[in-house]
């Protein structure tokens, strides 16, 4: 199965630094794109390119139909309604939209209220809330992460109290691989009438998501980590929630009626899509979802775990190696710290051997501080990652460590 | 040797090491040749901005000669810094300012460094040249 999947990714057969076959283990930063996605985007430009929701002509109608079909694909993927799916430029914009629109809607009422996030959040789920707090007088509260990489649920329950206005938590950590009990967190949020938001960027890549089961007010992810193109993201918002929110950006498309005296806005999701949308991106994302769901996702997840296990088990016997998320890394995101060796040094030597990993703070500086480190090396797997990739990574990793010791 | 001659010599030495493994082994070895960095200068003021890893660069002008202390928490970066010390440390500020050779390009480092790493190297060279410029403008 994996060889069939892999053969659909043209880039994976290339070489780097001359003759080194590419070993791509940076899928948590962005996944490679299958041929089906590349074809869908090229086909749009070759056959149907026009602006959506505007042109009263054949191409305009086709572009609109393709764009809205992509929205339905996303809705089906999440078990949501089409009117609950907003296209954005990425997960970061989805979070900024939420932060800005919530501030515009509730404003001064947020003063003294709490926004609860966790220590394992990506900067995109930290900074927008810091800004909201600065502007409204709300207070940011942070759920602790335990030494084993799991979320301290007792602490979470303590923080999600009557003063809490917003809970925004990552579904799967981009550093630790930890999968959080978001349905529980969202139910606690609901009990205190707080808005519940889930950052699903990493989780959607590996597992089926049903927003009805999670019962969150909002769920966000980006397209490029989900085998889709750059520049497209999703904000799912429960219809009653989106319906209450003030717009984020304003301008074309998102209006109902404009006069110089007053403007009324369109209903969601268009209310939140000012200007010409990324039509090509939405079509590419729709194609990525169609491609992904045409495969056996459970089998892919099992395979990804198998590959991650290979790496985690091989490194477990090495005293100098620490895996930040412990066993959570087996979910496919393996962040490694080597005693006495800087992650950047290993990353540089891995690159020379054709192995692509991410090194640095992974846009999670507070989490790095939590674990008392400056940087980590992250190997991450996707559907197309093979056991051979894992073995070649381990070889190159050990060779790099020897050179640096 | 002039700066230009030193750069040529280093370029020749690196070119004689065509294999990536030999080249990095040499750069890693160079990192160990650096004198210990003075702890009192391990401060924000002497950090080089624009590097992914932490790099410190501290200038000392002694009898018209500019010396640098340098360090990094990453060994390869520290090795590259050591390489730059061979080129720039112990020169007059005027000589450093006058030299316009693209060091990264001449040493063929660009093709072996990621963009981030190349930017880091460029930041180090820029900082060295800025210190040299500042000292060259000081009244004797």
Interface residues (C-beta under 8 A of the other chain):
Chain A: X17 X341 X342 X344 X345 X348 X349 X351 X352 X359 X360 X374 X375 X403 X404
Chain B: X20 X21 X24 X25 X28 X52 X53 X54 X73 X74 X75 X76 X77 X112 X113 X114 X117
